[in-house]
Amino acid sequence: MSASRPSGETTLAAAASGPGPGSLSTRIAGAARETVAGLPRAFWWLWTSTLINRLGGFVTVFLALYLTVDRGYSAAYAGLVGALYGLGGTGGALLGGVLADRWGRRSTMLAAQLGTAVATAALGIVRGPVAIAAVACAVGVASNTSRPAAQAMMADVVPARDRVRAFSLNYWAINIGFGVSAAGAGVIAAHGYLLLFLLDALTTALCAVVVFVRVPESMPSTAVSGKAVEAPGSLVDVLRDRRFMALVGITFLLGTVMQQGTTTLAVSMGRAGLTPSQYGLVVGLNGLLIVIFQIPLTRLTRGRGRTGLLVAAALLLGWGFGLTAFAASAGVYTLTVVVWTVGEMLQAPTSTAVVTEMSPTRARGRYQGMYTLAWSAASFVGPLAGGVALQAWGGAMWLACGGVGTVAALGYWLLLRARGDRPRDPGHRDPACPDLRDPGRSGHRDPARPAAPSRPAAYASPSGPDVPSPVR
């Protein structure tokens, strides 16, 4: 009997450690902790502000309905207002990039978020067509001014080895917020559109409060070793960076393809005899897939070369839409959405990380602003080009999307193969950029000066217990 007891204990131990619900949940919890661990506290406050902002992003979802149903304007006027909003966003992206490098990331975000809150509330109050159009343009400017600053700050505070993971988490928050706001906007609008605008303004103001209270400035010091750091310069310097502008061009191409998901895809499904509700379910799958699979996919591809990921992303995006040429049922349309959504999940965080690696430390804001401009321009050109092509070529237009994706994939391969496939050494730091996790390090330190005894909570050690995390 004495021999059988250890055997039983061994069997029980083996069963406990083997496959089963308990071990699966443990593995899932461990994977979740690993996904969020090691990122600085400042990143998590930025992540929180992004989530709050997107949770309250009601106005962009229902602006056209507000103008046509509640205010009685024509569809053409609603389209004009939407175009002015986008035009303002184009200017705001460039403005935000310049200001982030000159004023600082935090100051730019605060000014832009407060301006957005005021303009959004005003948009729900003004009545005349000229006033509505002007304020909508102002909302576009202000709301897009903060984005390059936020991206530059994330690049400042997150080490190179963790940036794809950080940008994936941020993209995840954006899609969670958008999904909730899109669903909630209809319920809130039933109680009056003004409430929609005021709640949107309130959540944007709350973002500014979070940044003001919890997020310190991250812009590199203006002086190192007693020598002045090179001035941020101008947008002309960005335009002269041919490799980066090639990346912007590739991004614009893919952006025009992705715009078809909210424009010509609806037209094609209507021509195939499918209902608006079926279109809503099919295209809504995009956001659902991102919310569920963005983080696992990032873990799966961690350590992979940037070039391979972006080439695969471009092909999946292009030919995911290209498969629409052969779709005639809701099931096949759903399959196409799955394919191009996987491409989107690969492209968004990886491309943003590459932008960060290509940009000089003191010019991160301007580089992120130019990158944001590519998406804004695509939001203009994509619907127009897609509509014209669909009218002229019919279903063959979708094959053209596949061709554009192939061109973009070739562009990524040619552009990135020479620069190396991996992120820069995480131990490497630009001498103009202080170590944000230790104020005692700023590119050099006087040997006679003792090391800083502790690290500030805002940029705590990645392994420290004080890093806030959404997963407990």
C-alpha positions in Angstrom: 0.0 0.0 0.0 2.9 2.3 0.7 4.0 1.9 -2.9 0.5 2.6 -4.3 0.1 5.9 -2.5 2.9 7.8 -4.3 1.8 6.3 -7.5 -1.7 7.7 -7.0 -0.2 11.1 -6.1 1.9 11.1 -9.2 -1.1 10.2 -11.3 -3.1 13.1 -9.8 -0.2 15.5 -10.3 0.2 14.4 -13.9 -3.5 14.9 -14.4 -3.4 18.3 -12.9 -0.6 19.4 -15.1 -1.9 17.8 -18.3 -4.4 19.0 -20.8 -7.7 20.1 -19.2 -9.8 23.2 -18.5 -7.6 24.3 -15.6 -4.4 24.1 -17.5 -5.9 25.8 -20.5 -7.2 28.7 -18.4 -3.8 29.0 -16.8 -2.1 29.1 -20.2 -4.6 31.8 -21.3 -4.0 33.8 -18.2 -0.3 33.5 -18.6 -0.5 34.6 -22.2 -2.6 37.6 -21.3 -0.1 38.6 -18.6 2.8 38.3 -21.0 0.9 40.4 -23.6 0.5 43.3 -21.3 3.6 43.0 -19.0 6.6 45.2 -19.3 5.0 48.2 -20.8 5.6 51.5 -19.0 2.9 53.1 -16.9 2.7 56.2 -19.2 1.7 53.9 -22.1 -1.2 52.5 -20.1 -2.5 55.9 -19.3 -2.3 56.8 -23.0 -4.1 53.5 -23.8 -6.8 54.4 -21.3 -7.3 57.9 -22.8 -7.5 56.4 -26.3 -10.2 53.9 -25.1 -12.2 56.6 -23.4 -12.0 58.8 -26.5 -13.2 56.0 -28.8 -15.9 54.9 -26.5 -17.4 58.3 -26.8 -16.8 58.7 -30.5 -20.5 59.0 -31.3 -20.5 62.0 -33.7 -18.5 60.6 -36.6 -20.8 57.5 -36.7 -24.1 59.4 -36.8 -23.1 62.8 -38.4 -24.7 62.0 -41.8 -27.9 60.8 -40.1 -28.0 63.8 -37.9 -27.8 66.2 -40.9 -30.3 64.4 -43.1 -32.8 63.0 -40.6 -32.7 65.5 -37.8 -31.8 68.7 -39.6 -33.4 67.9 -43.0 -30.4 68.6 -45.2 -29.8 66.8 -48.4 -27.5 63.8 -48.8 -25.3 66.0 -51.0 -24.9 68.5 -48.2 -24.1 65.7 -45.7 -21.4 64.5 -48.1 -20.0 68.0 -48.3 -19.8 68.3 -44.5 -18.2 64.9 -44.3 -15.6 66.0 -46.9 -14.9 69.2 -44.9 -14.4 67.1 -41.8 -11.9 64.9 -43.6 -10.2 68.0 -45.1 -9.8 69.4 -41.6 -8.4 66.1 -40.5 -5.7 66.2 -43.2 -4.6 69.6 -42.0 -4.8 68.6 -38.4 -2.5 65.6 -39.0 0.2 67.9 -40.3 -0.3 70.5 -37.7 -0.3 68.0 -34.9 3.0 66.5 -36.1 4.7 69.9 -36.2 3.4 71.0 -32.8 4.3 67.7 -31.2 8.0 68.3 -32.1 7.9 72.0 -31.1 5.5 72.4 -28.2 5.8 68.9 -26.9 3.6 65.8 -27.1 1.7 66.5 -23.9 0.9 70.1 -24.6 -0.3 69.3 -28.2 -2.5 66.6 -27.0 -4.1 68.7 -24.2 -4.7 71.7 -26.6 -6.2 69.4 -29.3 -8.4 67.4 -27.0 -9.8 70.5 -25.3 -10.4 72.1 -28.7 -12.1 69.0 -29.9 -14.4 69.0 -26.9 -15.5 72.6 -27.5 -15.9 72.2 -31.2 -17.9 68.9 -30.9 -20.3 70.5 -28.4 -20.7 73.5 -30.7 -21.4 71.3 -33.7 -24.5 70.0 -31.9 -25.7 73.6 -31.2 -25.1 75.6 -34.3 -27.9 75.7 -36.9 -27.0 77.4 -40.2 -25.5 75.4 -43.0 -22.4 77.5 -43.3 -21.8 77.4 -39.5 -22.3 73.6 -39.4 -19.8 73.1 -42.3 -17.2 75.4 -40.6 -17.5 73.8 -37.2 -17.3 70.3 -38.7 -14.1 71.3 -40.4 -12.8 72.6 -37.1 -13.7 69.3 -35.4 -11.7 67.5 -38.0 -8.7 69.7 -37.5 -8.7 69.4 -33.7 -9.5 65.7 -33.4 -6.6 64.8 -35.8 -4.1 67.1 -34.3 -3.7 65.0 -31.2 -3.1 61.7 -33.0 0.5 62.3 -34.2 1.4 63.6 -30.8 0.0 60.5 -29.1 1.8 58.1 -31.5 5.1 60.0 -31.0 4.7 59.8 -27.2 4.1 56.0 -27.4 7.3 55.8 -29.5 9.1 57.9 -26.8 8.1 55.8 -23.8 8.0 52.2 -25.2 11.3 50.4 -26.0 11.9 49.4 -29.6 11.4 45.7 -28.9 7.9 46.3 -27.5 6.5 48.8 -30.0 4.6 46.4 -32.3 3.0 44.9 -29.2 2.1 48.4 -27.8 0.7 49.6 -31.1 -1.3 46.4 -31.4 -2.8 47.0 -27.9 -3.6 50.6 -28.9 -5.3 49.5 -32.2 -7.2 47.0 -30.2 -8.5 49.7 -27.9 -9.5 51.8 -30.9 -11.6 49.0 -32.3 -13.2 48.2 -29.0 -14.2 51.8 -28.5 -15.5 52.2 -32.0 -17.6 49.1 -31.7 -19.2 50.2 -28.5 -19.8 53.8 -29.6 -21.3 52.6 -32.9 -23.8 50.4 -31.0 -24.5 52.9 -28.3 -24.9 55.9 -30.6 -28.2 54.7 -31.9 -29.6 54.3 -28.4 -28.5 57.7 -27.3 -29.7 59.4 -30.5 -33.2 58.2 -29.6 -33.1 60.6 -26.7 -32.0 63.5 -28.9 -28.9 64.2 -31.1 -27.7 67.0 -28.8 -27.1 64.5 -26.1 -24.9 62.6 -28.5 -22.7 65.6 -29.2 -22.5 66.6 -25.5 -21.5 63.1 -24.4 -18.9 63.0 -27.1 -17.5 66.3 -26.0 -17.5 65.2 -22.3 -15.5 62.0 -23.0 -13.0 64.0 -25.1 -12.6 66.4 -22.2 -12.1 63.4 -19.8 -9.2 62.3 -22.1 -7.6 65.7 -21.6 -8.0 65.3 -17.8 -6.3 61.9 -17.9 -3.4 63.2 -19.9 -3.1 66.3 -17.7 -3.1 64.3 -14.4 -1.3 61.1 -15.3 0.9 61.5 -18.4 4.2 63.4 -18.2 5.9 65.1 -21.2 8.1 62.6 -23.1 9.7 64.8 -25.7 13.5 64.4 -25.7 15.5 67.0 -23.8 16.6 70.0 -25.8 20.2 69.8 -24.7 22.6 66.9 -24.1 26.2 67.1 -22.9 26.0 70.9 -22.9 25.4 71.0 -26.6 22.1 72.1 -28.2 20.2 69.3 -30.0 19.3 69.9 -33.6 16.1 71.9 -34.0 13.1 69.9 -35.0 13.1 71.5 -38.5 10.2 71.5 -40.8 8.0 69.3 -42.9 10.3 69.9 -45.8 12.8 67.7 -44.1 10.3 64.9 -43.9 9.5 65.3 -47.6 13.2 65.0 -48.4 13.3 61.6 -46.8 12.7 59.5 -49.9 12.5 56.2 -48.2 10.0 57.4 -45.7 7.9 59.1 -48.3 7.9 55.8 -50.3 6.4 54.2 -47.2 3.8 56.9 -47.0 2.9 56.2 -50.7 2.5 52.5 -50.0 0.3 53.3 -47.0 -1.8 55.5 -49.2 -2.3 52.7 -51.8 -3.4 50.3 -49.1 -5.6 52.9 -47.5 -7.5 53.5 -50.7 -8.2 49.7 -50.9 -9.3 49.5 -47.3 -11.8 52.4 -47.9 -13.8 50.1 -50.1 -15.0 48.2 -47.1 -17.3 51.1 -46.1 -18.2 52.3 -49.6 -18.2 50.2 -52.7 -18.6 46.9 -50.8 -22.1 48.0 -49.7 -22.9 48.8 -53.4 -21.7 45.4 -54.6 -23.6 43.5 -51.9 -26.8 45.5 -52.9 -26.3 44.6 -56.5 -26.0 40.9 -55.5 -29.4 41.2 -53.9 -28.3 41.3 -50.3 -30.0 43.5 -47.7 -28.5 46.4 -45.7 -28.8 44.4 -42.5 -26.7 41.6 -44.2 -24.1 44.2 -45.2 -24.1 45.5 -41.6 -23.5 42.0 -40.2 -20.8 41.2 -42.7 -18.8 44.4 -42.4 -19.3 44.4 -38.6 -17.4 41.2 -38.5 -14.3 43.2 -39.2 -14.3 45.0 -35.8 -15.3 41.8 -34.0 -12.4 39.9 -35.4 -10.0 42.6 -34.5 -11.3 42.7 -30.9 -11.0 38.9 -30.5 -7.8 38.1 -32.5 -5.6 41.2 -32.7 -3.7 40.4 -29.5 -3.3 36.6 -30.1 -2.1 37.3 -33.7 0.4 39.8 -32.4 1.8 37.1 -30.0 1.9 34.6 -32.8 3.9 36.9 -35.1 6.2 38.3 -32.4 9.8 38.2 -33.5 8.9 37.8 -37.2 10.6 40.1 -39.7 8.9 43.4 -40.5 9.3 42.8 -44.2 7.5 39.4 -44.3 4.7 40.7 -42.1 4.0 43.8 -44.2 4.3 41.9 -47.5 1.8 39.3 -46.3 -0.4 42.1 -45.0 -0.5 43.9 -48.3 -1.3 40.7 -50.2 -4.1 39.7 -47.8 -5.6 43.2 -47.9 -5.4 43.4 -51.7 -6.6 40.0 -52.5 -9.1 39.8 -49.6 -10.9 42.6 -51.4 -10.0 41.0 -54.8 -12.0 37.9 -53.9 -15.1 40.1 -53.7 -15.2 39.8 -57.6 -16.3 36.2 -57.1 -18.8 36.8 -54.2 -22.5 36.3 -54.7 -23.7 35.2 -51.3 -23.4 36.5 -47.7 -21.1 33.5 -46.9 -18.5 34.4 -49.6 -18.6 38.0 -48.7 -18.0 37.0 -45.1 -15.0 35.0 -46.2 -13.5 38.0 -48.0 -13.9 40.2 -44.9 -12.0 37.6 -42.8 -9.1 37.6 -45.3 -8.6 41.3 -45.5 -9.2 41.8 -41.8 -6.2 39.5 -41.1 -4.2 41.7 -43.4 -5.4 44.8 -41.5 -4.4 43.3 -38.2 -0.9 42.6 -39.5 -0.4 45.9 -41.2 -1.6 48.5 -38.7 0.8 47.9 -35.7 3.7 46.7 -37.8 3.6 49.7 -40.2 3.3 52.2 -37.3 6.4 50.6 -35.6 8.4 50.9 -38.9 7.4 54.6 -39.1 8.8 55.0 -35.6 12.0 53.3 -36.4 12.5 55.4 -39.6 11.9 58.7 -37.9 14.6 60.7 -36.1 13.8 61.1 -32.4 13.3 64.8 -32.5 11.1 64.6 -35.6 8.7 61.8 -34.5 5.7 64.1 -34.4 6.2 65.3 -38.0 6.8 61.8 -39.3 3.7 60.5 -37.5 1.8 63.4 -38.9 2.8 62.7 -42.5 1.9 59.0 -41.9 -1.5 60.0 -40.6 -1.9 62.3 -43.7 -1.6 59.2 -45.9 -4.7 57.7 -44.3 -6.6 61.0 -44.4 -5.8 61.4 -48.1 -6.9 57.8 -48.8 -10.2 58.5 -47.1 -10.8 61.2 -49.7 -9.5 59.3 -52.8 -10.6 55.8 -51.9 -14.4 56.2 -52.1 -14.2 58.4 -55.2 -11.8 56.1 -57.1 -13.7 53.0 -56.0 -17.1 54.4 -57.1 -15.8 55.5 -60.5 -14.0 52.1 -61.0 -17.0 50.1 -60.0 -19.2 52.1 -62.3 -16.8 51.6 -65.3 -15.5 48.1 -64.7 -18.1 46.4 -62.6 -16.8 43.4 -60.6 -13.4 43.7 -62.2 -12.8 46.6 -60.0 -12.2 44.2 -57.1 -9.4 42.5 -59.1 -7.8 45.9 -59.4 -7.7 46.0 -55.6 -5.8 42.8 -55.7 -3.4 44.4 -58.1 -2.9 47.4 -55.9 -2.2 45.1 -52.9 0.4 43.2 -55.0 2.1 46.5 -56.0 2.1 47.5 -52.3 3.6 44.2 -51.3 6.4 44.6 -53.9 7.0 48.1 -52.6 7.3 46.9 -49.0 9.8 44.3 -50.1 12.0 46.7 -52.1 11.9 49.3 -49.4 12.6 47.2 -46.3 14.9 44.5 -47.5 17.9 46.8 -47.4 17.3 48.4 -44.0 17.2 45.1 -42.0 14.3 43.1 -40.9 14.4 43.4 -37.2 13.8 46.3 -34.8 16.8 48.2 -33.6 18.7 46.9 -30.6 16.5 47.7 -27.7 19.5 48.8 -25.7 20.3 51.5 -28.3 19.2 55.0 -27.6 19.4 58.1 -29.6 21.8 60.4 -27.6 19.2 63.2 -27.9 16.6 61.0 -26.2 16.8 60.5 -22.5 16.1 57.2 -20.9 12.5 57.8 -19.9 12.6 55.1 -17.3 15.5 56.6 -15.4 16.0 60.4 -15.2 19.6 59.8 -14.2 20.4 58.7 -17.7 20.2 61.0 -20.7 22.7 59.7 -23.1 25.6 60.3 -20.7 26.2 60.6 -17.0 28.9 62.3 -15.0 31.0 59.4 -13.6 31.3 61.2 -10.4 27.5 61.4 -10.1 25.9 58.4 -8.4 23.2 56.5 -10.2 19.7 57.5 -9.5 18.4 55.3 -6.6 14.9 54.9 -7.9 12.8 55.3 -11.0 9.8 57.5 -11.4 6.4 55.7 -11.2 5.4 57.0 -14.6 8.1 55.1 -16.3 8.6 52.3 -13.9 10.8 49.3 -14.5 9.1 46.8 -16.9 9.4 44.1 -14.3 8.3 46.2 -11.4 5.0 45.6 -9.6 3.7 49.1 -10.2 3.0 48.8 -13.9 -0.8 49.1 -14.3 -2.4 46.5 -16.5 -5.9 45.9 -17.7 -5.5 42.2 -16.9 -5.4 41.2 -13.3 
